[in-house]
Amino acid sequence: MKRPTKEVGISSVDSLVDKSFDMYDAVYDYNLRLESGEELNDEEMDLLEQISHDSELLSAYAIEAAEDIDGRSVFRQGKALLNLNRAKKALTYCLVTTKEILIE
């Protein structure tokens, strides 16, 4: 999944997108390591638990960020919605994958 390359100039949206993809990158890396047979240490497992929790919080915050789009130009609204949708997909990946890893 590709991180959006440009910010939209709406701080709540840009912040949510950045945080979502930072977590996505970490979870993706941990998942690749696990698939290659590597084991994660306790600190990394704790980080995954925190990411799982933060993913849930950010998913709820996405609704508020979407409200900040109202009143902006059509172009900015479109770009912001695209970025938010990518962030939601990244958060969904984080939630699903961290829960799978933590259950194992």
C-alpha positions as CSV (number, residue, x, y, z in Angstrom):
1,M,0.0,0.0,0.0
2,K,1.4,3.4,-1.0
3,R,1.7,6.3,1.4
4,P,0.1,9.4,-0.1
5,T,2.9,11.6,-1.5
6,K,1.4,15.0,-0.8
7,E,-0.3,16.6,2.1
8,V,-3.6,18.3,1.6
9,G,-3.1,21.2,3.9
10,I,-5.8,20.1,6.4
11,S,-3.8,19.4,9.6
12,S,-6.2,16.8,11.1
13,V,-6.2,14.8,7.8
14,D,-2.5,15.1,7.2
15,S,-1.7,14.1,10.8
16,L,-4.0,11.1,10.6
17,V,-2.6,9.9,7.3
18,D,1.0,10.2,8.6
19,K,0.3,8.3,11.8
20,S,-1.7,5.7,10.1
21,F,1.1,5.0,7.6
22,D,3.8,5.1,10.2
23,M,2.0,2.3,12.0
24,Y,1.3,0.5,8.8
25,D,5.0,0.5,7.9
26,A,5.9,-0.9,11.3
27,V,3.3,-3.7,11.2
28,Y,4.1,-4.6,7.7
29,D,7.8,-4.9,8.6
30,Y,7.0,-7.1,11.7
31,N,4.7,-9.3,9.6
32,L,7.4,-9.8,7.0
33,R,9.9,-10.8,9.6
34,L,7.4,-13.3,11.2
35,E,6.6,-14.8,7.8
36,S,10.3,-15.3,7.2
37,G,10.5,-17.3,10.4
38,E,12.0,-14.7,12.7
39,E,10.6,-14.3,16.2
40,L,9.7,-10.9,17.8
41,N,11.0,-10.0,21.2
42,D,8.8,-8.9,24.1
43,E,9.4,-5.2,23.4
44,E,8.3,-5.6,19.8
45,M,5.2,-7.5,20.9
46,D,4.4,-4.7,23.3
47,L,4.7,-2.2,20.5
48,L,2.3,-4.3,18.4
49,E,-0.2,-4.2,21.2
50,Q,0.2,-0.4,21.4
51,I,-0.2,-0.1,17.6
52,S,-3.4,-2.2,17.8
53,H,-4.8,0.1,20.4
54,D,-3.7,3.3,18.6
55,S,-5.2,1.9,15.3
56,E,-8.6,1.7,17.0
57,L,-8.3,5.2,18.4
58,L,-7.2,6.6,15.0
59,S,-10.1,4.8,13.2
60,A,-12.5,6.7,15.5
61,Y,-10.7,10.0,14.9
62,A,-11.0,9.6,11.2
63,I,-14.7,10.5,11.5
64,E,-13.7,13.8,13.1
65,A,-11.0,14.4,10.5
66,A,-13.5,13.8,7.7
67,E,-15.7,16.6,9.2
68,D,-12.8,19.0,8.8
69,I,-13.0,18.6,5.0
70,D,-16.3,20.4,4.8
71,G,-16.1,23.9,3.4
72,R,-12.9,23.3,1.5
73,S,-12.4,23.5,-2.2
74,V,-13.7,20.6,-4.3
75,F,-10.1,19.7,-5.3
76,R,-8.9,19.7,-1.7
77,Q,-11.9,17.8,-0.5
78,G,-11.3,15.1,-3.2
79,K,-7.6,14.8,-2.3
80,A,-8.4,14.7,1.4
81,L,-11.0,12.0,0.9
82,L,-8.5,9.9,-1.1
83,N,-5.9,10.2,1.6
84,L,-8.4,9.4,4.3
85,N,-9.5,6.3,2.5
86,R,-5.9,5.2,2.1
87,A,-5.4,5.8,5.8
88,K,-8.5,3.8,6.7
89,K,-7.1,0.9,4.7
90,A,-3.8,1.2,6.4
91,L,-5.5,1.2,9.8
92,T,-7.7,-1.8,8.9
93,Y,-4.5,-3.7,7.9
94,C,-2.9,-2.7,11.2
95,L,-5.9,-3.8,13.2
96,V,-6.4,-7.2,11.5
97,T,-2.7,-8.0,11.3
98,T,-1.8,-7.0,14.8
99,K,-4.6,-9.1,16.2
100,E,-3.5,-12.1,14.1
101,I,0.1,-11.7,15.3
102,L,-0.9,-11.3,19.0
103,I,-3.2,-14.3,18.9
104,E,-0.5,-16.6,17.6
